[in-house]
Amino acid sequence: MRLDKFLKVSRVIKRRTVANDVCSAGRVTVNGKVAKPSVKLKEGDVVSIVFGNGVVTFKVLKTDQQVRKEDASSMYEIIEDTL
């Protein structure tokens, strides 16, 4: 699954266009490398996002195409949250 779509489906970022902009600005890394919106994510990848002064790091657990709102948080596991 594409990185920008994962961020939207998992509800880490509310809109796909915003997720695309954040990735294009170089504020997202996947496994320690700066990632473009089109990077293919797989289970086990570690994603870090810079939000203002903080960083959120999480591990991808599932890459389902569609998820109910209640189950969205089961797609990832927070490793570090410094917001």
Number of C-alpha atoms within 10 A of each C-alpha: 15 14 24 25 22 25 20 18 23 24 16 15 17 12 14 18 14 14 21 19 14 20 21 16 13 15 17 24 17 20 12 11 11 16 21 21 22 14 14 15 19 15 13 13 15 20 24 23 19 16 13 8 7 10 15 17 19 19 20 19 16 18 19 12 10 11 15 9 10 7 10 17 16 12 20 22 14 14 12 12 12 10 10
